[in-house]
């Protein structure tokens, strides 16, 4: 009995210490974190939704690089496709191209040490970011750099939802086909994308390259106005709430994980009350335990208020997209959940070009056509095991 009481006391003390660490750590982070703000730029944007199509273009651009390759991924797996990715970077570094690869410590923890050693020996600068650190170990353990960004020669950029691994090119039998949205970008905005990468690189390594003018070549304007919106666990909630409050006719949100902070839930509920059409698209399949179950609490509320919810049935839906009134399109790395809004480093792109938005709306409609429409009745009486996972998800919603 003494052993049991002692164990319970120890667990309670650890939980209290972790909670204090987390909340004080986040408070300190919010106070000292710099805010990035970029103007509207003009360029060329291409939306790619298939992994094989994306990486065909992506690898071709990497092979054509002439001076520099800067890459940041949240996840690089330990599989044959990830080895191919490393091999391309190694080949380019051996040709004299400056290659910098920044990986999230947690998301890319499976990458083989042997492969990293080989890349470094070839001249690739490989660094892991967001390692846990004192004094707020538990808080820093929860933070992720969730960005997926590439800048080639300071002229071509990629940003979006795809990571590097076999599931992203439809080779996972459970999650295939993988549906995601990724942007290939040229034009003025690459200056901002490069700046953000170099700030992340400096934070991880202590080395600044922001004054290296060779990394910022002259850039031509294009026909598509857009604005990059980077976040570091702050600002995102308020910015998305502003978009929701500006809506006059319709709001569409596509996301793999729908566990939003209460401010955004309230904003969507108020939008419905104003007569605005609010539609949510989420996957039916799940790639994480209890996340789907936790999302049902919020989806049930929106359905009850008059919103529309679709579940994607043709594989796994991992895209992050928001459409407002057919005049603003948001595509990037942030999910519609606590982690992306309040913990992760993310970067999204707000796009204002009508042709691009219409094309995105067409693609979204294709995804809706491959989805089932949920009703209040569908979520009214889930099995007890489902409810139990949902309760656990609600308790852990800040960390999912």
C-alpha positions as CSV (number, residue, x, y, z in Angstrom):
1,X,0.0,0.0,0.0
2,X,2.8,2.4,0.8
3,X,4.4,1.6,-2.6
4,X,1.1,2.5,-4.3
5,X,0.6,5.7,-2.4
6,X,4.2,6.7,-3.1
7,X,3.8,6.0,-6.8
8,X,0.6,8.1,-7.0
9,X,2.3,11.0,-5.2
10,X,5.2,10.7,-7.6
11,X,3.0,10.8,-10.6
12,X,1.0,13.8,-9.3
13,X,4.3,15.7,-8.6
14,X,5.6,14.9,-12.1
15,X,2.3,16.0,-13.7
16,X,2.3,19.3,-11.7
17,X,6.0,20.0,-12.5
18,X,5.4,19.3,-16.2
19,X,2.3,21.6,-16.3
20,X,4.2,24.4,-14.6
21,X,7.1,23.9,-17.0
22,X,4.8,24.0,-20.0
23,X,2.7,27.0,-19.1
24,X,5.6,29.2,-17.9
25,X,7.7,28.1,-20.9
26,X,5.0,29.1,-23.3
27,X,4.5,32.4,-21.5
28,X,8.2,33.2,-21.7
29,X,8.2,32.1,-25.4
30,X,5.3,34.4,-26.2
31,X,7.0,37.3,-24.6
32,X,10.4,37.0,-26.3
33,X,9.5,35.6,-29.7
34,X,9.9,38.0,-32.6
35,X,6.9,38.6,-35.0
36,X,7.5,38.2,-38.7
37,X,5.4,40.3,-41.1
38,X,5.7,40.4,-44.8
39,X,4.0,42.5,-47.5
40,X,2.0,41.3,-50.4
41,X,4.3,40.1,-53.1
42,X,3.7,39.1,-56.8
43,X,4.8,35.9,-58.4
44,X,3.9,32.6,-60.0
45,X,2.2,29.9,-57.9
46,X,1.5,26.4,-58.9
47,X,-0.7,24.1,-56.8
48,X,0.4,20.4,-56.7
49,X,-1.8,17.8,-55.0
50,X,-0.2,14.5,-55.8
51,X,3.0,13.2,-54.2
52,X,4.4,11.6,-57.4
53,X,3.7,14.9,-59.3
54,X,5.2,17.0,-56.6
55,X,8.4,15.1,-56.2
56,X,8.9,14.7,-59.9
57,X,9.0,18.5,-60.2
58,X,10.8,18.9,-56.9
59,X,13.7,16.5,-57.7
60,X,14.0,18.0,-61.2
61,X,14.4,21.5,-59.7
62,X,17.0,20.2,-57.1
63,X,19.0,18.7,-60.0
64,X,19.0,22.0,-61.9
65,X,20.2,24.0,-58.9
66,X,23.3,26.2,-59.7
67,X,24.3,27.8,-56.4
68,X,22.3,26.9,-53.3
69,X,19.7,24.5,-52.0
70,X,18.0,25.3,-48.6
71,X,15.6,22.6,-47.3
72,X,13.5,22.4,-44.1
73,X,11.2,19.4,-43.5
74,X,9.3,18.4,-40.4
75,X,9.5,14.7,-41.3
76,X,12.0,12.8,-43.3
77,X,11.5,9.1,-42.8
78,X,14.1,6.2,-42.8
79,X,13.0,4.5,-46.0
80,X,14.2,4.0,-49.6
81,X,12.5,7.2,-50.8
82,X,14.1,9.3,-48.1
83,X,17.5,7.8,-49.1
84,X,16.8,8.9,-52.7
85,X,16.1,12.4,-51.4
86,X,19.5,12.4,-49.5
87,X,21.3,11.0,-52.5
88,X,20.2,14.0,-54.6
89,X,21.4,16.5,-52.0
90,X,24.7,14.6,-51.7
91,X,25.2,14.7,-55.5
92,X,24.5,18.4,-55.6
93,X,26.8,19.1,-52.7
94,X,29.6,17.2,-54.4
95,X,29.2,19.5,-57.4
96,X,30.0,22.5,-55.3
97,X,26.4,23.6,-54.6
98,X,25.8,25.0,-51.1
99,X,23.3,22.6,-49.5
100,X,21.8,23.2,-46.1
101,X,19.3,20.7,-44.6
102,X,17.3,21.6,-41.5
103,X,15.2,18.9,-39.9
104,X,12.9,18.9,-36.9
105,X,14.5,16.9,-34.1
106,X,11.3,15.0,-33.2
107,X,9.6,14.7,-36.7
108,X,12.8,13.4,-38.4
109,X,14.1,11.3,-35.5
110,X,14.0,8.1,-37.6
111,X,16.6,9.4,-40.2
112,X,19.6,7.1,-40.2
113,X,22.7,8.4,-38.5
114,X,24.8,6.6,-41.2
115,X,23.0,8.6,-43.9
116,X,23.5,11.9,-42.1
117,X,27.2,11.1,-41.7
118,X,27.5,10.4,-45.4
119,X,25.7,13.6,-46.3
120,X,27.9,15.7,-44.0
121,X,31.0,14.0,-45.5
122,X,29.9,15.1,-48.9
123,X,29.5,18.7,-47.8
124,X,25.8,18.9,-47.0
125,X,25.2,21.0,-43.8
126,X,22.7,18.9,-41.8
127,X,21.2,20.4,-38.6
128,X,18.4,19.4,-36.3
129,X,16.2,22.1,-34.8
130,X,13.9,22.2,-31.8
131,X,15.8,19.8,-29.6
132,X,14.5,19.8,-26.0
133,X,16.3,22.2,-23.8
134,X,16.4,23.8,-20.3
135,X,15.1,25.6,-18.4
136,X,11.6,24.6,-19.8
137,X,12.4,21.1,-20.9
138,X,8.8,19.8,-21.2
139,X,7.6,22.9,-23.1
140,X,10.5,22.7,-25.6
141,X,9.8,19.0,-26.0
142,X,6.4,19.8,-27.3
143,X,7.5,22.5,-29.8
144,X,8.0,21.4,-33.4
145,X,9.3,23.1,-36.5
146,X,6.4,21.9,-38.7
147,X,7.4,23.9,-41.8
148,X,8.1,22.2,-45.1
149,X,10.1,24.7,-47.1
150,X,12.7,24.6,-49.9
151,X,14.4,27.5,-51.7
152,X,16.6,26.7,-54.7
153,X,19.1,29.3,-55.9
154,X,17.1,32.0,-54.1
155,X,14.6,31.9,-57.0
156,X,12.3,28.8,-56.7
157,X,10.4,27.9,-53.6
158,X,8.3,25.1,-52.3
159,X,5.9,25.1,-49.3
160,X,3.0,23.0,-48.2
161,X,1.9,19.8,-46.6
162,X,4.1,17.1,-48.0
163,X,7.0,15.6,-46.1
164,X,9.6,13.0,-47.3
165,X,8.7,9.3,-47.0
166,X,7.0,6.5,-48.9
167,X,3.5,7.4,-47.7
168,X,3.7,10.8,-49.4
169,X,4.2,9.1,-52.8
170,X,1.3,6.6,-52.3
171,X,3.4,3.6,-51.3
172,X,1.7,3.1,-47.9
173,X,-1.0,0.5,-48.3
174,X,-3.1,1.9,-45.4
175,X,-3.0,5.7,-46.1
176,X,-2.7,5.7,-49.9
177,X,-3.5,7.6,-52.0
178,X,-2.1,10.6,-50.0
179,X,-4.0,13.8,-50.8
180,X,-2.1,17.0,-50.0
181,X,-1.6,20.6,-51.2
182,X,1.8,22.0,-51.9
183,X,2.9,25.2,-53.7
184,X,5.7,25.7,-56.2
185,X,6.6,29.4,-56.2
186,X,8.6,31.8,-58.2
187,X,8.8,35.6,-57.9
188,X,9.2,38.3,-55.2
189,X,7.9,36.1,-52.4
190,X,11.0,33.9,-52.5
191,X,12.9,36.7,-50.7
192,X,10.6,36.2,-47.7
193,X,10.7,32.4,-47.8
194,X,14.5,32.6,-47.9
195,X,14.6,35.0,-45.0
196,X,12.4,32.7,-42.8
197,X,14.6,29.7,-43.6
198,X,17.8,31.6,-42.7
199,X,16.2,32.8,-39.4
200,X,15.3,29.2,-38.5
201,X,18.8,28.1,-39.5
202,X,20.4,30.8,-37.3
203,X,18.2,29.8,-34.3
204,X,19.3,26.2,-34.8
205,X,23.0,26.7,-35.5
206,X,23.9,30.2,-34.3
207,X,25.2,31.0,-37.8
208,X,23.6,33.9,-39.7
209,X,23.6,34.1,-43.5
210,X,21.0,36.9,-43.8
211,X,23.7,39.3,-45.0
212,X,24.9,37.0,-47.8
213,X,23.6,38.9,-50.8
214,X,24.3,35.9,-53.1
215,X,21.3,34.2,-51.5
216,X,19.0,37.0,-52.4
217,X,19.2,37.5,-56.2
218,X,17.0,39.9,-58.1
219,X,13.4,38.5,-58.5
220,X,10.9,39.3,-61.1
221,X,7.3,40.1,-60.4
222,X,4.5,37.7,-61.4
223,X,0.8,38.0,-61.9
224,X,-0.3,36.4,-58.6
225,X,-0.4,38.6,-55.4
226,X,0.3,36.6,-52.2
227,X,1.7,37.1,-48.7
228,X,3.7,34.7,-46.5
229,X,2.5,34.4,-42.9
230,X,5.1,32.7,-40.7
231,X,4.2,31.8,-37.1
232,X,6.2,30.5,-34.1
233,X,3.4,29.3,-31.8
234,X,1.9,32.8,-31.6
235,X,-0.2,35.1,-33.9
236,X,-1.8,32.3,-36.0
237,X,-5.0,32.1,-34.0
238,X,-5.6,35.9,-34.2
239,X,-4.9,36.0,-37.9
240,X,-7.2,33.2,-38.8
241,X,-9.9,34.6,-36.6
242,X,-9.6,37.9,-38.6
243,X,-10.2,36.0,-41.8
244,X,-13.2,34.2,-40.3
245,X,-14.7,37.5,-39.1
246,X,-14.2,39.1,-42.5
247,X,-16.2,36.4,-44.3
248,X,-19.4,37.6,-45.9
249,X,-20.7,34.5,-47.7
250,X,-18.8,31.3,-47.2
251,X,-15.9,29.7,-45.4
252,X,-14.2,26.4,-46.3
253,X,-11.6,24.7,-44.2
254,X,-9.7,21.6,-45.2
255,X,-7.5,20.0,-42.6
256,X,-6.4,16.6,-41.4
257,X,-6.8,17.5,-37.8
258,X,-9.7,19.7,-36.6
259,X,-9.1,20.5,-32.9
260,X,-9.2,24.3,-32.9
261,X,-8.8,26.7,-29.9
262,X,-12.1,27.9,-28.5
263,X,-11.8,31.4,-30.0
264,X,-11.9,29.9,-33.5
265,X,-14.7,27.6,-32.6
266,X,-16.7,30.6,-31.4
267,X,-15.7,32.6,-34.5
268,X,-17.1,29.8,-36.8
269,X,-20.3,29.5,-34.7
270,X,-20.8,33.2,-34.9
271,X,-20.2,33.1,-38.7
272,X,-22.9,30.4,-39.1
273,X,-25.3,32.6,-37.0
274,X,-24.6,35.5,-39.4
275,X,-25.8,33.3,-42.3
276,X,-22.4,32.4,-43.6
277,X,-21.9,28.9,-45.1
278,X,-19.2,27.1,-43.1
279,X,-17.9,23.8,-44.5
280,X,-15.2,21.6,-43.0
281,X,-13.4,18.7,-44.8
282,X,-11.5,16.2,-42.7
283,X,-10.2,12.7,-43.5
284,X,-12.2,9.6,-42.5
285,X,-8.9,7.6,-42.1
286,X,-6.6,8.7,-39.3
287,X,-2.8,8.6,-39.1
288,X,-2.6,9.4,-35.4
289,X,-4.4,7.7,-32.4
290,X,-7.3,9.6,-30.7
291,X,-7.0,12.7,-33.0
292,X,-10.1,11.8,-35.0
293,X,-12.0,11.0,-31.9
294,X,-11.1,14.3,-30.3
295,X,-12.2,16.3,-33.4
296,X,-15.7,15.0,-33.2
297,X,-16.5,17.2,-30.2
298,X,-15.9,20.3,-32.4
299,X,-17.5,18.8,-35.5
300,X,-20.6,17.9,-33.6
301,X,-20.9,21.5,-32.3
302,X,-20.6,22.9,-35.8
303,X,-23.1,20.5,-37.3
304,X,-25.6,21.3,-34.6
305,X,-25.2,25.0,-35.4
306,X,-25.8,24.5,-39.1
307,X,-22.4,23.9,-40.5
308,X,-21.4,21.3,-43.0
309,X,-18.9,18.5,-42.5
310,X,-17.4,16.2,-45.1
311,X,-15.2,13.1,-44.5
312,X,-12.7,12.3,-47.2
313,X,-12.9,8.7,-48.2
314,X,-10.4,8.2,-51.0
315,X,-7.2,7.7,-49.0
316,X,-5.8,10.1,-46.5
317,X,-6.5,13.9,-46.7
318,X,-3.6,15.9,-45.3
319,X,-4.1,19.2,-47.0
320,X,-4.2,22.5,-45.1
321,X,-6.4,25.0,-46.9
322,X,-8.9,27.8,-46.1
323,X,-11.0,29.6,-48.6
324,X,-12.9,32.8,-47.8
325,X,-15.7,34.1,-50.1
326,X,-13.8,33.1,-53.2
327,X,-11.3,36.0,-52.6
328,X,-8.7,34.7,-50.2
329,X,-7.0,31.3,-50.3
330,X,-4.7,30.1,-47.5
331,X,-2.4,27.2,-48.2
332,X,0.6,26.2,-46.1
333,X,1.8,24.0,-43.3
334,X,-0.6,24.8,-40.4
335,X,-3.3,22.4,-39.4
336,X,-6.5,23.6,-37.8
337,X,-5.5,22.5,-34.3
338,X,-4.1,23.6,-31.0
339,X,-0.6,22.4,-31.9
340,X,-0.3,24.4,-35.1
341,X,-1.9,27.6,-33.6
342,X,-0.2,27.6,-30.2
343,X,3.0,25.5,-30.4
344,X,4.5,24.8,-33.8
345,X,6.6,26.9,-36.1
346,X,4.4,27.1,-39.3
347,X,4.3,29.1,-42.5
348,X,1.2,29.7,-44.6
349,X,0.7,31.6,-47.9
350,X,-2.3,33.9,-48.4
351,X,-3.2,34.1,-52.1
352,X,-5.3,36.8,-53.6
353,X,-5.2,35.9,-57.3
354,X,-8.7,35.1,-58.7
355,X,-7.6,32.5,-61.2
356,X,-5.6,30.6,-58.6
357,X,-8.5,30.7,-56.2
358,X,-10.9,29.4,-58.8
359,X,-8.6,26.5,-59.6
360,X,-8.2,25.7,-55.9
361,X,-12.0,25.8,-55.5
362,X,-12.3,23.3,-58.4
363,X,-9.8,21.0,-56.8
364,X,-11.6,21.3,-53.4
365,X,-14.8,20.3,-55.1
366,X,-13.1,17.2,-56.5
367,X,-12.1,16.3,-53.0
368,X,-15.7,16.9,-51.7
369,X,-17.0,14.7,-54.4
370,X,-14.8,11.9,-53.0
371,X,-16.1,12.5,-49.5
372,X,-19.2,11.5,-47.4
373,X,-21.4,14.2,-45.8
374,X,-21.8,13.8,-42.0
375,X,-25.0,14.5,-40.1
376,X,-25.7,15.2,-36.5
377,X,-27.2,11.7,-36.3
378,X,-23.9,10.1,-37.5
379,X,-22.1,11.5,-34.4
380,X,-25.0,11.3,-31.9
381,X,-24.2,7.9,-30.3
382,X,-20.6,6.7,-30.8
383,X,-19.4,3.4,-29.3
384,X,-18.0,3.7,-25.7
385,X,-14.5,3.0,-26.9
386,X,-14.8,5.9,-29.4
387,X,-16.1,8.2,-26.6
388,X,-13.2,7.1,-24.3
389,X,-10.7,8.1,-26.9
390,X,-12.5,11.3,-27.5
391,X,-12.3,12.2,-23.8
392,X,-8.6,11.4,-23.7
393,X,-8.1,13.5,-26.8
394,X,-9.9,16.5,-25.2
395,X,-7.6,16.2,-22.1
396,X,-4.5,16.1,-24.4
397,X,-5.7,18.5,-27.1
398,X,-2.9,20.9,-26.6
399,X,-0.3,18.2,-27.5
400,X,-2.0,16.2,-30.2
